[in-house]
Amino acid sequence: MDSSYPLSTSGSQVFKVLSIDGGGIKGLYSSRILEHFEDRFNCRIVDHFDLICGTSTGGLIALGLSLHIPVGLISNLYYRRGKYIFPQRNGFLSSLQQFFLRSKYDNSELRKALEEMFGERTLADSYCLLCIPAFSLTDGRPFIFKFDHNEGNFCRDNRTKYVDIALATSAAPAYLPIVTIDTYDQKQFIDGGIYANNPTLIGVVEALRYFIGNKKRFQKLMVMSIGSLEPNPGRRFFKKYHRSVVDWNKDLIATFFEGQAHLTGYFVETLAQHCDSPFDYVRIPGVPLSPEQARIINLDNTSCEALNLMFQMGKDQALLWGRKPEITEFFKERKQYIIR
């Protein structure tokens, strides 16, 4: 959903939120957009956003941004390590294994890539506020990893390793294994995309609850949301109404993610215009895909053709949106909530 509203920052303390959708290897598209913004505005993204939210692959990007890691290095990770994280195998045999035996992929290569990027750093090392959604199977409820801030009197997550958080938020059911984190009494986690593939609403709620409004430091909210590449809405007509798990195949997970992302977009757009404290909201959507493109761009296709296409689409979208005044406004002033 593509939304933008006039921006005005004069005379008030401004709190800025960046949200990044999930999408597996399609995170390359999102990272390319942000990479171009860093180049265009000669900055680090983290210096211009008070709070960064990200789910799954968007969570990996958000965590990297929070450590002042240049986005170009994150884009390079998708290129260098993607084919090892999501190795391409025989489609039929892989589907049988995924259905009957285990998750489609092991997360050992993903862990290696994350350790290479984050090392032993914990959430306490972040340079911005963070909200990274996962789902706790142990508790049967959403679980959001947050930078511990005084406004919420939080003291739970800052000792948690970046690597563990990234593995938890990206553990897509049937694709990657469940993640256990020792520092949470062996709680088990899966991908936050099952309820917040588009985490924009989480960022908005966090901002309005703790940072913006009467008797709070900030009076103005600005939100930028980065979408993912998705097939054009809708599916072909199904002649078979009683569909098994095998019949649904990849559509089973993708439909949940797509539906949730669109609903979140609608909620945020409505709040931006009609809540008691209207805020500025910009959504950079995915590029519409042709049927041929949709066949090769998905959560785990790491072929050179797919990667190059996502790389180019991200750059083109960034060139288009980077000229818009509603985007430029986010980079006119540095953020005002300083952690270090």
C-alpha positions in Angstrom: 0.0 0.0 0.0 1.5 3.3 -1.1 0.8 6.2 1.1 2.4 9.6 1.7 1.2 12.8 3.5 2.5 16.3 3.7 5.4 16.7 6.1 6.1 19.5 8.5 8.7 19.4 11.2 8.9 23.1 12.2 8.4 24.0 15.9 8.2 20.5 17.4 10.5 17.7 18.6 10.3 15.0 15.9 10.5 11.2 16.5 11.3 9.2 13.3 10.6 5.5 12.8 11.9 3.2 10.0 10.2 -0.1 9.4 11.4 -2.9 7.1 9.3 -5.8 5.9 10.3 -9.4 6.0 10.8 -11.5 2.9 13.8 -13.9 3.0 16.4 -13.3 0.2 14.1 -10.5 -1.0 15.7 -8.4 1.7 18.2 -7.5 -1.0 15.5 -5.3 -2.6 15.0 -3.4 0.7 18.7 -3.1 1.5 19.4 -1.7 -2.0 16.8 1.1 -1.4 18.4 2.0 1.9 21.9 1.7 0.4 21.0 4.3 -2.2 19.5 6.6 0.5 22.8 6.5 2.4 24.7 7.4 -0.8 22.2 10.1 -1.9 22.0 11.8 1.5 25.7 11.1 2.5 24.7 9.6 5.8 24.2 6.5 7.9 20.6 5.5 8.2 20.8 5.0 12.0 21.8 8.7 12.4 18.4 9.8 11.1 15.9 7.4 12.7 15.2 7.2 16.4 13.5 3.8 16.2 14.1 1.0 13.6 11.8 -2.0 13.3 12.3 -5.0 11.2 10.9 -8.5 10.8 12.8 -11.6 9.5 15.2 -10.4 6.8 14.0 -6.9 7.6 15.1 -7.6 11.2 18.6 -8.6 10.0 18.8 -5.3 8.1 17.5 -3.3 11.1 20.1 -4.9 13.4 22.9 -4.1 11.0 21.8 -0.5 10.6 21.6 -0.1 14.4 25.4 -0.9 14.6 26.4 1.7 12.0 27.1 -1.1 9.5 27.0 0.4 6.0 24.0 -0.9 4.1 26.2 -1.9 1.2 27.8 -4.5 3.4 24.4 -5.9 4.2 23.5 -6.1 0.5 26.8 -7.8 -0.1 25.9 -10.5 2.5 22.8 -11.5 0.4 25.0 -11.8 -2.7 27.9 -13.6 -1.0 26.1 -15.9 1.4 22.6 -16.3 0.0 23.3 -19.3 -2.1 24.8 -21.1 1.0 21.9 -20.1 3.3 19.3 -21.2 0.8 21.1 -23.8 -1.3 19.2 -24.7 -4.5 18.3 -28.4 -4.5 16.0 -30.8 -6.4 12.6 -29.2 -6.1 10.5 -32.3 -5.7 12.8 -34.0 -3.2 13.3 -30.8 -1.2 9.5 -30.4 -1.0 9.1 -34.0 0.2 11.7 -33.4 2.9 10.1 -30.2 3.9 6.7 -31.7 4.2 7.6 -35.0 6.0 10.9 -34.7 7.7 12.3 -31.3 8.6 12.6 -27.6 7.7 13.7 -27.0 4.2 17.0 -25.5 5.3 19.5 -25.7 8.1 20.4 -22.4 9.8 24.1 -23.2 10.2 25.1 -21.1 7.2 22.9 -18.2 8.3 24.4 -18.4 11.7 27.9 -18.2 10.2 27.0 -15.1 8.2 25.4 -13.4 11.2 28.4 -14.2 13.4 30.7 -12.7 10.7 28.6 -9.5 10.7 27.7 -9.1 14.4 30.2 -11.1 16.3 29.4 -11.2 20.1 27.6 -7.9 20.2 24.4 -7.6 22.2 21.4 -5.3 22.0 23.1 -2.9 24.4 25.5 -2.0 21.6 22.8 -0.5 19.4 22.9 3.2 18.4 19.1 3.5 18.2 15.9 2.1 19.6 14.9 -1.3 18.1 11.8 -3.4 17.8 12.4 -6.8 16.3 9.3 -9.1 16.2 9.5 -12.9 16.8 6.9 -15.4 18.1 7.5 -17.3 21.3 6.2 -20.9 20.8 6.9 -21.5 24.5 4.5 -18.8 25.6 2.2 -19.0 22.5 2.4 -15.2 22.0 4.2 -12.5 20.0 7.6 -11.5 21.4 9.3 -8.3 20.4 13.0 -7.8 21.1 13.5 -4.2 22.2 16.4 -2.0 23.1 15.9 -1.4 26.8 14.8 2.2 27.3 14.0 4.2 30.4 10.7 5.4 29.1 9.3 1.9 29.2 11.3 0.9 32.3 12.6 -2.1 30.2 15.5 -4.2 31.4 15.0 -7.5 29.6 16.7 -7.7 26.2 20.0 -5.7 26.2 22.1 -8.7 27.1 20.8 -10.7 24.2 23.1 -11.4 21.3 22.4 -9.9 17.9 23.0 -13.3 16.3 20.3 -15.0 18.5 17.7 -12.2 17.8 18.4 -12.4 14.0 18.0 -16.2 14.0 14.8 -16.0 16.0 13.0 -13.3 13.9 13.9 -15.1 10.6 13.0 -18.7 11.6 10.2 -19.0 9.0 8.1 -22.2 9.7 9.0 -25.1 7.4 11.9 -23.1 6.0 14.3 -22.6 8.9 14.5 -24.5 12.3 13.0 -23.3 15.6 15.5 -21.2 17.6 16.1 -21.7 21.3 17.7 -18.8 23.3 19.4 -19.8 26.5 19.2 -16.4 28.2 15.3 -16.6 28.1 15.1 -19.9 30.0 15.2 -22.0 26.9 12.3 -20.2 25.2 11.7 -21.3 21.6 11.1 -18.8 18.8 9.9 -18.6 15.2 9.6 -15.9 12.6 7.8 -12.7 13.6 6.3 -12.6 10.1 3.5 -14.8 11.2 1.9 -11.7 12.8 4.1 -8.8 11.8 5.7 -9.3 8.4 5.1 -5.6 8.0 6.2 -4.3 11.5 5.2 -0.7 10.9 2.2 -0.8 13.3 4.6 -2.1 16.0 6.8 0.9 15.5 3.9 3.3 15.6 2.5 1.9 18.8 5.9 1.9 20.5 6.4 5.6 19.5 2.9 6.7 20.6 3.0 4.8 23.8 6.4 5.9 25.1 7.8 8.9 23.2 5.1 11.1 21.7 2.3 13.2 23.2 1.5 15.3 26.2 4.1 15.3 28.9 6.5 13.4 26.6 9.6 14.6 24.9 8.4 14.4 21.3 5.3 16.0 19.7 5.7 14.9 16.1 5.9 11.4 14.5 7.3 10.6 11.1 7.2 7.0 9.7 9.0 5.5 6.7 8.0 1.9 5.8 10.0 -0.2 3.3 8.0 -2.9 1.6 9.1 -6.2 0.0 8.7 -7.6 -3.5 5.5 -9.6 -3.8 3.5 -11.2 -6.7 0.7 -9.1 -8.0 -2.3 -9.5 -5.7 -4.6 -12.5 -6.2 -4.2 -16.1 -7.3 -5.3 -18.1 -10.3 -8.8 -19.7 -10.0 -8.6 -22.9 -8.0 -10.6 -25.8 -9.5 -9.8 -28.0 -6.5 -11.5 -26.5 -3.4 -10.4 -29.1 -0.9 -6.7 -28.3 -0.9 -4.1 -30.3 1.1 -0.9 -28.8 2.6 0.9 -30.2 -0.5 -1.6 -28.4 -2.8 -1.0 -25.1 -1.0 2.8 -25.5 -1.2 4.5 -22.1 -0.9 1.2 -20.3 -1.1 0.4 -21.4 2.5 3.1 -19.3 4.0 3.1 -16.5 1.4 -0.6 -15.9 1.8 -0.3 -15.3 5.6 2.6 -12.9 5.1 1.0 -11.0 2.2 -2.4 -10.6 3.9 -0.9 -9.5 7.2 1.3 -6.9 5.5 -1.6 -5.3 3.6 -3.8 -5.2 6.7 -1.0 -3.5 8.7 -0.6 -1.0 5.9 -4.4 -0.2 6.0 -4.3 0.2 9.8 -1.3 2.5 9.8 -2.7 4.6 6.9 -5.9 5.1 8.8 -4.2 6.0 12.0 -1.9 8.5 10.2 -5.0 10.4 9.0 -7.6 9.9 11.8 -6.0 9.4 15.2 -5.9 12.2 17.8 -2.3 12.9 16.9 -2.0 12.5 13.1 1.5 11.6 11.8 3.4 11.6 8.6 3.5 8.2 6.9 5.4 7.2 3.8 5.3 3.6 2.4 7.8 2.6 -0.3 6.1 -0.4 -1.9 7.4 -3.3 -3.8 7.7 -3.0 -7.5 4.9 -4.8 -9.4 6.2 -8.1 -10.8 5.3 -9.6 -14.1 4.2 -13.3 -14.1 7.7 -14.2 -15.4 9.4 -12.2 -12.7 7.1 -13.6 -10.0 8.1 -17.1 -10.9 11.7 -16.5 -10.0 11.4 -14.0 -7.1 10.4 -15.6 -3.9 11.6 -16.2 -0.3 14.5 -18.5 -1.1 15.5 -18.3 -4.8 19.2 -17.3 -4.8 19.9 -17.8 -8.5 22.0 -15.1 -10.2 19.0 -14.1 -12.3 16.8 -13.5 -9.2 19.5 -11.7 -7.3 20.3 -9.4 -10.2 16.7 -8.6 -10.8 16.1 -7.7 -7.1 19.3 -5.7 -7.1 18.2 -3.6 -10.1 14.6 -3.2 -8.9 15.8 -1.9 -5.5 18.0 0.6 -7.2 15.3 1.8 -9.6 12.8 2.2 -6.7 15.3 4.1 -4.7 16.1 6.5 -7.6 12.4 7.1 -8.0 11.6 7.7 -4.3 14.8 9.4 -3.3 13.7 12.5 -5.3 10.4 12.8 -3.5 10.2 15.7 -0.9 8.5 13.4 1.6 11.6 11.2 1.6 14.1 14.1 1.7 12.4 15.4 4.8 13.6 12.4 6.8 17.2 13.2 6.1 17.2 17.0 6.6 17.9 16.7 10.3 19.6 14.0 12.4 17.6 12.1 14.9 17.1 13.6 18.4 16.9 10.5 20.6 20.6 9.9 21.2 21.7 6.6 22.9 25.4 7.1 22.5 
